[in-house]
């Protein structure tokens, strides 16, 4: 997402020349290209026009420091305005209540039911609260079944009345049941339509009036671009929702919805969906998104994802095994699984400043670790625990069992040995200080 916009903005900043000051003359062509880049990204025309005018007001007459070029000053101004355009700061949802009620709204196909499951999982794992999912889509039997499957998968209770066609009654009964079960948060999934219609609007307005939710969230498919903004505007006029959820932000989307929606409806984007897995949900941080649009990476989000997968007890256990030279292929496999949990490789790499641009044209395979896992799974428990026993005959058997070549098996074992050696050296350095600091080996490259 945002790759085309990032490229065009970068090219526009290169047009800004001159030293000492940003003037109306040297900024005109740059802002023209910035506006064109925003329109190409499917940003609302009025929003794009207003944005560039704001940037122009902030930029004109800015004295440029000796160490800063005019283009770099413009990047800073555009960054701040982009963050402001998308809401300025992250806004959390309200989950205080007995129980707190969250009403989900949106068009059919926006990912509303899936996101309801993601949100329930987020509230359970991050907030430590007990959520309940409520199926109020009485028109699509598949929606009820989908929510049931998600609830079982996540270990979260669900309330439904498959025989009832009254969503208002279902929602009210669900809240009564939630109180009996001492549930903390009730998430009500409502029906969507292929297009906005009066019946849908009347129905969801009636549900909101009956249950008085703490939060009403509007879920929108970010790949619909400008249509998403128009839909949000109509929903907001009827529901006065509290925040927006952008789904499918990992897809091939130009980003117009993310950049326009806050300005048009004057409501914050609270969450974004970044993949199909149930943990692929992020709190929306406007400043971090502005960083990524301008190619600055998002190292804070990357660290947060790493921390979510960090197991302190497991880290201590691993540290002890490394110190005793017991690190084996079982430990190696465990580290691979932790990395995979963090998400899409290309997306993770794009969060590192400067890396996103370098790899944008590379085909990064999300299954990059599959052959490594296949090789390790083809080993016997003894071979995983004691890699030193892996002679030529065993390696040939492992290659046949994993569908790989002997060369690939040899390469993995060599890389494993290098990694183990590097870990021990780091461990020694950590415990022994500067004296006797070992020479660091080259970082191994996994896979082919």
C-alpha positions as CSV (number, residue, x, y, z in Angstrom):
1,X,0.0,0.0,0.0
2,X,1.0,3.6,-0.7
3,X,4.0,2.5,-2.8
4,X,3.0,4.6,-5.9
5,X,2.1,7.6,-3.7
6,X,5.5,7.3,-1.9
7,X,7.4,7.2,-5.2
8,X,5.5,10.3,-6.6
9,X,6.0,12.3,-3.5
10,X,9.7,11.5,-3.4
11,X,10.0,12.7,-7.1
12,X,8.1,15.9,-6.3
13,X,10.4,16.9,-3.5
14,X,13.4,16.6,-5.9
15,X,11.9,19.4,-7.9
16,X,12.4,21.9,-5.0
17,X,15.7,23.7,-5.6
18,X,17.3,26.8,-4.3
19,X,19.0,27.6,-1.1
20,X,18.2,29.6,2.0
21,X,14.5,29.9,1.6
22,X,11.3,28.2,0.3
23,X,9.6,30.7,-2.0
24,X,6.4,30.7,-3.9
25,X,8.4,30.3,-7.1
26,X,10.4,27.3,-6.1
27,X,7.6,25.6,-4.3
28,X,4.9,25.9,-7.0
29,X,6.0,23.0,-9.2
30,X,6.5,20.8,-6.1
31,X,3.0,21.3,-4.7
32,X,1.5,20.8,-8.2
33,X,3.2,17.3,-8.2
34,X,2.2,16.6,-4.6
35,X,-1.5,17.4,-5.5
36,X,-1.2,15.2,-8.6
37,X,0.2,12.4,-6.5
38,X,-2.6,12.6,-4.0
39,X,-5.3,12.6,-6.8
40,X,-3.6,9.6,-8.4
41,X,-3.9,7.9,-5.0
42,X,-7.7,8.4,-5.2
43,X,-7.7,11.1,-2.5
44,X,-10.8,13.3,-2.5
45,X,-10.2,16.4,-4.8
46,X,-11.2,18.9,-2.2
47,X,-9.1,17.2,0.4
48,X,-6.0,17.2,-1.9
49,X,-6.6,20.9,-2.8
50,X,-7.0,21.9,0.8
51,X,-3.9,19.8,1.8
52,X,-1.6,21.5,-0.7
53,X,-2.8,24.9,0.3
54,X,-2.1,24.2,3.9
55,X,1.4,23.0,3.0
56,X,2.0,26.1,1.0
57,X,1.0,28.4,3.9
58,X,3.3,26.5,6.2
59,X,6.2,26.3,3.7
60,X,6.3,29.9,2.3
61,X,9.1,32.0,3.8
62,X,10.5,29.1,5.9
63,X,14.1,29.8,6.6
64,X,16.1,26.7,5.8
65,X,18.8,25.8,8.3
66,X,22.4,25.5,6.9
67,X,22.3,21.7,7.4
68,X,18.9,21.3,5.8
69,X,18.0,21.5,2.2
70,X,14.7,23.0,1.0
71,X,13.5,19.6,-0.2
72,X,14.2,18.2,3.3
73,X,12.3,21.0,4.9
74,X,9.3,20.3,2.6
75,X,9.3,16.6,3.5
76,X,9.0,17.6,7.2
77,X,6.1,20.0,6.5
78,X,4.3,17.4,4.3
79,X,4.9,14.8,6.9
80,X,3.3,16.9,9.7
81,X,0.3,17.8,7.4
82,X,-0.2,14.2,6.4
83,X,-0.3,13.1,10.0
84,X,-2.8,15.9,10.8
85,X,-4.9,15.0,7.7
86,X,-5.2,11.4,9.0
87,X,-6.3,12.5,12.5
88,X,-3.1,13.7,14.2
89,X,-2.9,11.1,16.9
90,X,-4.1,7.6,17.8
91,X,-7.6,7.3,19.3
92,X,-8.5,4.3,21.5
93,X,-11.9,2.7,21.8
94,X,-14.0,2.8,24.9
95,X,-14.3,-0.5,26.7
96,X,-15.6,0.6,30.1
97,X,-19.1,-0.5,30.9
98,X,-21.1,-3.4,32.4
99,X,-20.7,-4.6,29.7
100,X,-19.2,-2.2,27.2
101,X,-21.0,-2.4,23.8
102,X,-19.4,-2.0,20.4
103,X,-21.7,-1.8,17.4
104,X,-20.2,-2.8,14.0
105,X,-21.5,-1.2,10.8
106,X,-20.6,-1.2,7.1
107,X,-21.4,-2.5,3.7
108,X,-21.4,-6.2,2.8
109,X,-18.0,-7.4,1.7
110,X,-16.1,-4.8,3.8
111,X,-14.7,-7.5,6.1
112,X,-17.0,-6.5,9.0
113,X,-17.6,-10.0,10.4
114,X,-14.0,-11.0,10.2
115,X,-12.9,-7.8,11.8
116,X,-15.4,-8.4,14.6
117,X,-13.5,-11.6,15.4
118,X,-10.2,-9.7,15.2
119,X,-11.4,-7.0,17.5
120,X,-12.7,-9.6,20.0
121,X,-9.3,-11.3,19.9
122,X,-7.5,-8.0,20.4
123,X,-9.6,-7.0,23.4
124,X,-9.1,-10.5,24.9
125,X,-5.3,-10.7,24.4
126,X,-4.3,-7.0,24.8
127,X,-6.8,-5.6,27.2
128,X,-7.3,-8.8,29.2
129,X,-11.1,-8.5,29.1
130,X,-13.8,-11.1,28.3
131,X,-15.5,-10.3,25.0
132,X,-18.7,-11.8,23.4
133,X,-19.6,-11.9,19.7
134,X,-23.2,-11.3,18.7
135,X,-24.6,-12.3,15.4
136,X,-27.2,-9.8,14.3
137,X,-27.0,-10.4,10.5
138,X,-30.3,-12.2,10.1
139,X,-30.2,-12.2,6.3
140,X,-27.0,-14.2,5.6
141,X,-27.0,-17.6,7.3
142,X,-23.3,-17.8,6.3
143,X,-22.6,-14.7,8.4
144,X,-23.8,-16.5,11.6
145,X,-21.8,-19.6,10.7
146,X,-18.7,-17.5,10.0
147,X,-19.0,-15.8,13.4
148,X,-19.5,-19.2,15.1
149,X,-16.4,-20.6,13.5
150,X,-14.4,-17.5,14.5
151,X,-15.7,-17.7,18.1
152,X,-14.7,-21.4,18.4
153,X,-11.3,-20.7,16.8
154,X,-10.6,-17.8,19.3
155,X,-12.2,-19.4,22.4
156,X,-14.6,-16.5,22.7
157,X,-18.3,-16.9,23.5
158,X,-20.9,-16.1,20.8
159,X,-24.6,-15.3,21.0
160,X,-27.0,-16.0,18.2
161,X,-30.7,-16.8,17.6
162,X,-30.7,-18.5,14.2
163,X,-34.5,-18.8,14.1
164,X,-35.1,-15.1,14.8
165,X,-35.4,-12.4,12.1
166,X,-35.5,-9.5,14.6
167,X,-31.9,-8.1,15.0
168,X,-33.0,-5.5,17.6
169,X,-34.4,-8.3,19.8
170,X,-31.3,-10.5,19.3
171,X,-29.0,-7.6,20.4
172,X,-31.0,-6.9,23.5
173,X,-31.2,-10.5,24.5
174,X,-27.4,-10.9,23.9
175,X,-26.7,-8.0,26.3
176,X,-28.9,-9.6,29.0
177,X,-27.0,-12.9,28.5
178,X,-23.6,-11.0,28.7
179,X,-24.6,-9.5,32.0
180,X,-25.4,-13.0,33.3
181,X,-22.0,-14.3,32.2
182,X,-20.2,-11.3,33.5
183,X,-18.9,-10.5,30.0
184,X,-16.8,-7.2,29.8
185,X,-17.3,-6.3,26.1
186,X,-20.1,-7.2,23.7
187,X,-19.3,-6.8,19.9
188,X,-22.5,-6.7,17.8
189,X,-22.0,-7.7,14.2
190,X,-24.8,-6.3,12.0
191,X,-26.1,-7.0,8.5
192,X,-24.5,-5.3,5.5
193,X,-25.8,-4.7,2.0
194,X,-24.2,-4.5,-1.4
195,X,-25.1,-0.8,-1.4
196,X,-26.6,1.7,1.0
197,X,-30.4,1.4,1.3
198,X,-33.0,2.8,3.5
199,X,-34.0,-0.5,5.1
200,X,-30.4,-1.2,6.2
201,X,-30.0,2.3,7.6
202,X,-33.3,2.2,9.5
203,X,-32.5,-1.2,11.0
204,X,-29.0,-0.4,12.2
205,X,-30.2,2.9,13.6
206,X,-32.9,1.0,15.6
207,X,-30.3,-1.4,17.0
208,X,-28.1,1.5,18.1
209,X,-31.1,3.3,19.8
210,X,-32.0,0.0,21.6
211,X,-28.6,-1.0,22.9
212,X,-26.9,2.4,23.4
213,X,-23.4,1.3,22.5
214,X,-20.3,2.9,23.9
215,X,-18.7,2.7,20.5
216,X,-20.1,2.5,17.0
217,X,-17.5,1.6,14.4
218,X,-17.8,1.9,10.7
219,X,-15.9,-0.8,8.8
220,X,-14.8,0.0,5.3
221,X,-12.7,-1.8,2.6
222,X,-9.8,0.5,1.9
223,X,-9.5,-0.9,-1.6
224,X,-12.7,0.8,-2.6
225,X,-10.9,4.2,-2.5
226,X,-13.1,7.2,-3.0
227,X,-16.3,5.1,-2.8
228,X,-15.3,4.3,0.8
229,X,-15.3,8.0,1.7
230,X,-18.7,8.6,0.2
231,X,-20.1,5.6,2.0
232,X,-18.6,6.7,5.3
233,X,-20.2,10.1,4.9
234,X,-23.7,8.6,4.4
235,X,-23.3,6.3,7.3
236,X,-22.1,9.0,9.6
237,X,-25.1,11.2,8.7
238,X,-27.4,8.5,9.9
239,X,-25.4,6.8,12.7
240,X,-23.0,9.5,13.9
241,X,-20.4,6.7,14.4
242,X,-17.4,7.1,16.7
243,X,-14.6,5.8,14.5
244,X,-13.5,4.1,11.3
245,X,-11.9,0.8,10.7
246,X,-10.0,0.3,7.5
247,X,-9.7,-3.3,6.3
248,X,-7.5,-4.9,3.6
249,X,-4.7,-2.3,4.1
250,X,-2.3,-5.0,3.1
251,X,-3.9,-5.2,-0.4
252,X,-3.2,-3.4,-3.6
253,X,-4.8,-0.2,-2.5
254,X,-3.8,3.4,-3.4
255,X,-4.5,4.7,0.0
256,X,-7.1,7.4,-0.9
257,X,-9.5,6.2,1.8
258,X,-7.0,6.5,4.6
259,X,-5.9,10.0,3.5
260,X,-9.5,11.4,2.9
261,X,-11.9,9.8,5.3
262,X,-10.9,11.6,8.5
263,X,-11.2,15.0,6.8
264,X,-14.5,14.3,5.2
265,X,-16.4,12.8,8.2
266,X,-14.3,14.4,10.9
267,X,-14.0,11.0,12.7
268,X,-10.8,9.2,13.6
269,X,-9.5,6.0,12.1
270,X,-9.2,3.7,15.1
271,X,-8.0,0.4,13.6
272,X,-6.6,-1.1,10.5
273,X,-6.8,-4.7,9.3
274,X,-3.4,-5.7,7.8
275,X,-4.0,-9.4,6.8
276,X,-6.2,-12.4,7.0
277,X,-5.0,-13.8,10.4
278,X,-6.9,-13.1,13.5
279,X,-4.0,-11.1,15.0
280,X,-3.6,-8.9,11.8
281,X,-5.0,-5.8,13.4
282,X,-3.2,-2.6,14.3
283,X,-4.2,0.5,16.2
284,X,-4.0,3.4,13.7
285,X,-1.2,5.8,14.3
286,X,-1.4,8.8,11.9
287,X,2.3,9.8,12.5
288,X,3.6,6.3,11.8
289,X,1.5,6.0,8.7
290,X,2.9,9.4,7.5
291,X,6.4,8.0,8.1
292,X,5.7,5.0,5.9
293,X,4.1,7.1,3.1
294,X,7.2,9.2,3.0
295,X,9.5,6.2,3.0
296,X,10.8,6.8,6.6
297,X,9.8,3.3,7.8
298,X,7.9,2.6,11.0
299,X,10.4,1.2,13.5
300,X,8.1,1.7,16.5
301,X,5.4,-0.6,15.1
302,X,8.0,-3.1,14.1
303,X,9.4,-3.2,17.7
304,X,5.8,-3.4,19.1
305,X,5.1,-6.5,16.9
306,X,8.3,-8.1,18.1
307,X,7.4,-7.4,21.7
308,X,4.0,-9.0,21.2
309,X,5.7,-12.3,20.2
310,X,8.4,-12.0,22.9
311,X,8.2,-14.6,25.5
312,X,10.4,-13.7,28.5
313,X,10.5,-17.2,30.0
314,X,11.4,-18.7,26.6
315,X,14.1,-16.0,26.1
316,X,15.7,-16.9,29.4
317,X,15.6,-20.6,28.6
318,X,17.2,-20.0,25.2
319,X,19.9,-17.8,26.7
320,X,20.8,-20.6,29.1
321,X,21.0,-23.2,26.3
322,X,23.2,-20.9,24.2
323,X,25.5,-20.3,27.1
324,X,25.8,-24.1,27.6
325,X,26.3,-24.7,23.8
326,X,23.0,-26.7,23.7
327,X,21.3,-24.6,21.0
328,X,19.8,-27.1,18.5
329,X,17.5,-27.4,15.6
330,X,14.4,-27.5,17.9
331,X,15.4,-24.1,19.2
332,X,16.2,-22.9,15.7
333,X,12.7,-24.0,14.5
334,X,11.1,-22.2,17.5
335,X,12.8,-18.9,16.5
336,X,11.5,-19.3,12.9
337,X,7.9,-19.7,14.2
338,X,8.2,-16.6,16.3
339,X,9.4,-14.5,13.3
340,X,6.6,-15.9,11.1
341,X,4.0,-14.8,13.7
342,X,5.1,-11.2,13.3
343,X,3.5,-11.0,9.8
344,X,4.2,-10.6,6.1
345,X,8.0,-10.4,5.5
346,X,7.8,-7.6,2.9
347,X,5.6,-5.5,5.2
348,X,7.9,-6.0,8.2
349,X,10.9,-5.1,6.0
350,X,9.1,-1.9,4.8
351,X,8.9,-0.8,8.5
352,X,12.7,-0.5,8.6
353,X,13.8,3.0,7.4
354,X,15.3,2.8,3.9
355,X,14.6,-0.9,3.4
356,X,11.0,-0.5,2.0
357,X,12.3,1.4,-1.1
358,X,15.2,-1.0,-1.6
359,X,12.9,-4.1,-1.7
360,X,9.8,-2.7,-3.4
361,X,10.6,-4.4,-6.7
362,X,11.7,-7.7,-5.1
363,X,9.4,-10.7,-5.0
364,X,9.6,-11.5,-1.3
365,X,8.2,-15.0,-0.8
366,X,6.0,-15.3,2.4
367,X,6.9,-19.0,2.3
368,X,10.6,-18.3,2.4
369,X,11.0,-20.6,5.5
370,X,9.0,-23.5,4.1
371,X,12.0,-25.4,2.7
372,X,14.0,-24.8,6.0
373,X,11.1,-26.2,8.0
374,X,10.7,-29.2,5.7
375,X,14.4,-30.0,6.1
376,X,14.2,-29.8,10.0
377,X,10.9,-31.8,10.1
378,X,12.6,-34.5,8.0
379,X,15.3,-35.0,10.7
380,X,14.8,-37.5,13.5
381,X,14.5,-36.2,17.1
382,X,18.1,-37.3,17.7
383,X,19.4,-35.4,14.7
384,X,17.6,-32.2,15.7
385,X,18.9,-32.4,19.2
386,X,22.5,-33.4,18.2
387,X,23.3,-31.8,14.8
388,X,26.8,-33.1,14.9
389,X,25.6,-36.6,14.0
390,X,24.4,-35.4,10.5
391,X,26.8,-37.3,8.3
392,X,26.6,-37.6,4.5
393,X,24.2,-40.6,4.5
394,X,21.8,-38.8,6.9
395,X,21.9,-35.6,4.9
396,X,21.0,-37.5,1.7
397,X,18.0,-39.1,3.5
398,X,16.8,-35.7,4.9
399,X,17.0,-34.2,1.4
400,X,14.9,-37.0,-0.1
401,X,12.4,-36.7,2.8
402,X,12.0,-32.9,2.5
403,X,11.9,-32.6,-1.3
404,X,15.1,-30.6,-1.4
405,X,18.7,-31.2,-2.6
406,X,21.7,-32.3,-0.5
407,X,23.2,-28.9,-1.3
408,X,20.3,-27.1,0.4
409,X,20.6,-29.4,3.4
410,X,24.3,-28.7,3.6
411,X,23.7,-25.0,3.3
412,X,21.2,-25.0,6.1
413,X,23.5,-26.9,8.4
414,X,26.3,-24.5,7.6
415,X,24.1,-21.5,8.3
416,X,22.9,-23.1,11.5
417,X,26.5,-23.7,12.7
418,X,27.4,-20.0,11.9
419,X,24.3,-18.8,13.7
420,X,25.1,-20.9,16.8
421,X,28.7,-19.7,16.8
422,X,27.6,-16.0,16.5
423,X,25.1,-16.5,19.4
424,X,27.8,-17.9,21.6
425,X,30.1,-15.1,20.8
426,X,27.5,-12.5,21.6
427,X,26.8,-14.3,24.8
428,X,30.5,-14.2,25.8
429,X,30.7,-10.6,24.9
430,X,27.6,-9.8,27.0
431,X,29.1,-11.5,30.0
432,X,32.8,-10.6,29.6
433,X,32.8,-7.0,28.6
434,X,35.2,-5.4,26.1
435,X,38.2,-7.5,27.1
436,X,38.7,-10.5,24.7
437,X,35.8,-9.4,22.5
438,X,35.5,-12.0,19.7
439,X,35.6,-11.1,16.0
440,X,32.1,-11.1,14.7
441,X,31.3,-13.5,11.8
442,X,29.4,-12.4,8.8
443,X,25.6,-12.6,9.3
444,X,24.3,-15.8,7.6
445,X,21.7,-15.6,4.9
446,X,18.9,-18.1,5.4
447,X,17.5,-20.0,2.5
448,X,18.9,-19.9,-1.1
